[in-house]
Amino acid sequence: MSRRYKGGVTSATAPVPTGPNQCGTANGIWTLPQQMQSRAAATWPTQGDVSATLAIFALGYVSAAASTTRNKYTYSGCVSAAATAASAASYGGAAAGNSTAGIFALGRNSSNLNSTTRNKYTYSGDTNAVATVASNASAYGSAAGTSTVGIFALGCIGCSASTTRNKYTYSGCTSAAATASSACSYYGSAAGTSTVGIFAIGNTGTVRNKYTYSGDTNAVATASSAASAGGSAAGNATVGIFAIGSTGTVRNKYTYSGDTSAVATASSAGSCGGSAAGNTTVAIFALGNAPTASTTRNKYTYSGCVSAAATAATAASVIGSAASNGTTGVNA
């Protein structure tokens, strides 16, 4: 019977495994060929393969003012709801996270002054607390990281773009200097794997840097297809999807293996000042200015390079940031 019916279940409707995540299921008794078919289809639950279940979006600038508003986006069901607020109203921040917590650099405060403030958002319990501050007051930065560290490009320090980066270590909640970028940057974006982070420098240039976590080294990465500013990025262990920003719809697909960049499926509207977070299968892009502050989000599916509407934010906003609770091969 198990050879004829999937999972050995006698039913007109065959059971479908809900992988590839560790929390997935495969009910019944499966033959090895059936398991192999499911693995090939990326539906078989795999021990240790933990994909993100939610993302936290700091909305940033809402109703022409800095805000404390955050949304919790749940990938399963494409649901958006209120999340625990930030400790202070802000915009122009940056965020990185692991499977436990997201670290949010708040950026510019309600007095339009750059700040050193960071928050630690713990996904379990939806709690928010103060995290170790940045080395400089800054805004319009970007960040990427692994399960152990987040690398923050600080962006604007004072009124000038900077090369400064900080390394935030989750264990111990410590912050230290990291290898600087190759050029002054702000309004950039970043995505990466468990070994490298790709930073789009922003500031209307095409320059990207490859930051290798082991050794804390920085090198030039393949440039973007167009000058960018106010972009956003998210990815999985294979590719990073970069929304170029500057009110255009252009996206690039950066493939880590081979260090190549190609055109990706465009966004649904021109955007700038957006934010993004993702899991192993999809990236959620908050478009930001599209062309004015908006609630619009797109869901980009890596397989097939497809972009579709995602559940909207709770408020129209721009210049926000986002972190997700772990992506296999990225925060591993």
JOQUI-V195737 format. One record per residue. N is the residue number from 1. RES is the residue in one small letter. SS is DSSP state (hx for helix, st for strand, lp for the rest). Layout:
n=N res=RES ss=SS
n=N res=RES ss=SS
This chain:
n=1 res=m ss=lp
n=2 res=s ss=lp
n=3 res=r ss=lp
n=4 res=r ss=lp
n=5 res=y ss=lp
n=6 res=k ss=hx
n=7 res=g ss=hx
n=8 res=g ss=hx
n=9 res=v ss=lp
n=10 res=t ss=lp
n=11 res=s ss=lp
n=12 res=a ss=lp
n=13 res=t ss=lp
n=14 res=a ss=lp
n=15 res=p ss=lp
n=16 res=v ss=lp
n=17 res=p ss=lp
n=18 res=t ss=lp
n=19 res=g ss=lp
n=20 res=p ss=lp
n=21 res=n ss=lp
n=22 res=q ss=lp
n=23 res=c ss=lp
n=24 res=g ss=lp
n=25 res=t ss=lp
n=26 res=a ss=lp
n=27 res=n ss=lp
n=28 res=g ss=lp
n=29 res=i ss=lp
n=30 res=w ss=lp
n=31 res=t ss=lp
n=32 res=l ss=hx
n=33 res=p ss=hx
n=34 res=q ss=hx
n=35 res=q ss=hx
n=36 res=m ss=hx
n=37 res=q ss=hx
n=38 res=s ss=hx
n=39 res=r ss=hx
n=40 res=a ss=hx
n=41 res=a ss=lp
n=42 res=a ss=lp
n=43 res=t ss=lp
n=44 res=w ss=lp
n=45 res=p ss=lp
n=46 res=t ss=lp
n=47 res=q ss=lp
n=48 res=g ss=lp
n=49 res=d ss=lp
n=50 res=v ss=lp
n=51 res=s ss=lp
n=52 res=a ss=lp
n=53 res=t ss=lp
n=54 res=l ss=st
n=55 res=a ss=st
n=56 res=i ss=st
n=57 res=f ss=st
n=58 res=a ss=st
n=59 res=l ss=lp
n=60 res=g ss=lp
n=61 res=y ss=st
n=62 res=v ss=st
n=63 res=s ss=lp
n=64 res=a ss=lp
n=65 res=a ss=st
n=66 res=a ss=st
n=67 res=s ss=st
n=68 res=t ss=lp
n=69 res=t ss=lp
n=70 res=r ss=st
n=71 res=n ss=st
n=72 res=k ss=st
n=73 res=y ss=st
n=74 res=t ss=st
n=75 res=y ss=lp
n=76 res=s ss=lp
n=77 res=g ss=lp
n=78 res=c ss=lp
n=79 res=v ss=st
n=80 res=s ss=st
n=81 res=a ss=st
n=82 res=a ss=st
n=83 res=a ss=st
n=84 res=t ss=lp
n=85 res=a ss=lp
n=86 res=a ss=lp
n=87 res=s ss=lp
n=88 res=a ss=lp
n=89 res=a ss=lp
n=90 res=s ss=st
n=91 res=y ss=st
n=92 res=g ss=lp
n=93 res=g ss=lp
n=94 res=a ss=st
n=95 res=a ss=st
n=96 res=a ss=st
n=97 res=g ss=st
n=98 res=n ss=lp
n=99 res=s ss=lp
n=100 res=t ss=lp
n=101 res=a ss=st
n=102 res=g ss=st
n=103 res=i ss=st
n=104 res=f ss=st
n=105 res=a ss=st
n=106 res=l ss=lp
n=107 res=g ss=lp
n=108 res=r ss=st
n=109 res=n ss=st
n=110 res=s ss=lp
n=111 res=s ss=lp
n=112 res=n ss=lp
n=113 res=l ss=lp
n=114 res=n ss=st
n=115 res=s ss=st
n=116 res=t ss=lp
n=117 res=t ss=lp
n=118 res=r ss=st
n=119 res=n ss=st
n=120 res=k ss=st
n=121 res=y ss=st
n=122 res=t ss=st
n=123 res=y ss=lp
n=124 res=s ss=lp
n=125 res=g ss=lp
n=126 res=d ss=lp
n=127 res=t ss=st
n=128 res=n ss=st
n=129 res=a ss=st
n=130 res=v ss=st
n=131 res=a ss=st
n=132 res=t ss=lp
n=133 res=v ss=lp
n=134 res=a ss=lp
n=135 res=s ss=lp
n=136 res=n ss=lp
n=137 res=a ss=lp
n=138 res=s ss=st
n=139 res=a ss=st
n=140 res=y ss=lp
n=141 res=g ss=lp
n=142 res=s ss=st
n=143 res=a ss=st
n=144 res=a ss=st
n=145 res=g ss=st
n=146 res=t ss=lp
n=147 res=s ss=lp
n=148 res=t ss=lp
n=149 res=v ss=st
n=150 res=g ss=st
n=151 res=i ss=st
n=152 res=f ss=st
n=153 res=a ss=st
n=154 res=l ss=lp
n=155 res=g ss=lp
n=156 res=c ss=st
n=157 res=i ss=st
n=158 res=g ss=lp
n=159 res=c ss=lp
n=160 res=s ss=st
n=161 res=a ss=st
n=162 res=s ss=st
n=163 res=t ss=lp
n=164 res=t ss=lp
n=165 res=r ss=st
n=166 res=n ss=st
n=167 res=k ss=st
n=168 res=y ss=st
n=169 res=t ss=st
n=170 res=y ss=lp
n=171 res=s ss=lp
n=172 res=g ss=lp
n=173 res=c ss=lp
n=174 res=t ss=st
n=175 res=s ss=st
n=176 res=a ss=st
n=177 res=a ss=st
n=178 res=a ss=st
n=179 res=t ss=lp
n=180 res=a ss=lp
n=181 res=s ss=lp
n=182 res=s ss=lp
n=183 res=a ss=lp
n=184 res=c ss=lp
n=185 res=s ss=st
n=186 res=y ss=st
n=187 res=y ss=lp
n=188 res=g ss=lp
n=189 res=s ss=st
n=190 res=a ss=st
n=191 res=a ss=st
n=192 res=g ss=st
n=193 res=t ss=lp
n=194 res=s ss=lp
n=195 res=t ss=lp
n=196 res=v ss=st
n=197 res=g ss=st
n=198 res=i ss=st
n=199 res=f ss=st
n=200 res=a ss=st
n=201 res=i ss=lp
n=202 res=g ss=st
n=203 res=n ss=lp
n=204 res=t ss=lp
n=205 res=g ss=st
n=206 res=t ss=lp
n=207 res=v ss=lp
n=208 res=r ss=st
n=209 res=n ss=st
n=210 res=k ss=st
n=211 res=y ss=st
n=212 res=t ss=st
n=213 res=y ss=lp
n=214 res=s ss=lp
n=215 res=g ss=lp
n=216 res=d ss=lp
n=217 res=t ss=st
n=218 res=n ss=st
n=219 res=a ss=st
n=220 res=v ss=st
n=221 res=a ss=st
n=222 res=t ss=lp
n=223 res=a ss=lp
n=224 res=s ss=lp
n=225 res=s ss=lp
n=226 res=a ss=lp
n=227 res=a ss=lp
n=228 res=s ss=st
n=229 res=a ss=st
n=230 res=g ss=lp
n=231 res=g ss=lp
n=232 res=s ss=st
n=233 res=a ss=st
n=234 res=a ss=st
n=235 res=g ss=st
n=236 res=n ss=lp
n=237 res=a ss=lp
n=238 res=t ss=lp
n=239 res=v ss=st
n=240 res=g ss=st
n=241 res=i ss=st
n=242 res=f ss=st
n=243 res=a ss=st
n=244 res=i ss=lp
n=245 res=g ss=st
n=246 res=s ss=lp
n=247 res=t ss=lp
n=248 res=g ss=st
n=249 res=t ss=lp
n=250 res=v ss=lp
n=251 res=r ss=st
n=252 res=n ss=st
n=253 res=k ss=st
n=254 res=y ss=st
n=255 res=t ss=st
n=256 res=y ss=lp
n=257 res=s ss=lp
n=258 res=g ss=lp
n=259 res=d ss=lp
n=260 res=t ss=st
n=261 res=s ss=st
n=262 res=a ss=st
n=263 res=v ss=st
n=264 res=a ss=st
n=265 res=t ss=lp
n=266 res=a ss=lp
n=267 res=s ss=lp
n=268 res=s ss=lp
n=269 res=a ss=lp
n=270 res=g ss=lp
n=271 res=s ss=st
n=272 res=c ss=st
n=273 res=g ss=lp
n=274 res=g ss=lp
n=275 res=s ss=st
n=276 res=a ss=st
n=277 res=a ss=st
n=278 res=g ss=st
n=279 res=n ss=lp
n=280 res=t ss=lp
n=281 res=t ss=lp
n=282 res=v ss=st
n=283 res=a ss=st
n=284 res=i ss=st
n=285 res=f ss=st
n=286 res=a ss=st
n=287 res=l ss=lp
n=288 res=g ss=st
n=289 res=n ss=st
n=290 res=a ss=lp
n=291 res=p ss=lp
n=292 res=t ss=lp
n=293 res=a ss=st
n=294 res=s ss=st
n=295 res=t ss=lp
n=296 res=t ss=lp
n=297 res=r ss=st
n=298 res=n ss=st
n=299 res=k ss=st
n=300 res=y ss=st
n=301 res=t ss=st
n=302 res=y ss=lp
n=303 res=s ss=lp
n=304 res=g ss=lp
n=305 res=c ss=lp
n=306 res=v ss=st
n=307 res=s ss=st
n=308 res=a ss=st
n=309 res=a ss=st
n=310 res=a ss=st
n=311 res=t ss=lp
n=312 res=a ss=lp
n=313 res=a ss=lp
n=314 res=t ss=lp
n=315 res=a ss=lp
n=316 res=a ss=lp
n=317 res=s ss=st
n=318 res=v ss=st
n=319 res=i ss=lp
n=320 res=g ss=lp
n=321 res=s ss=st
n=322 res=a ss=st
n=323 res=a ss=st
n=324 res=s ss=st
n=325 res=n ss=lp
n=326 res=g ss=lp
n=327 res=t ss=lp
n=328 res=t ss=lp
n=329 res=g ss=lp
n=330 res=v ss=lp
n=331 res=n ss=lp
n=332 res=a ss=lp
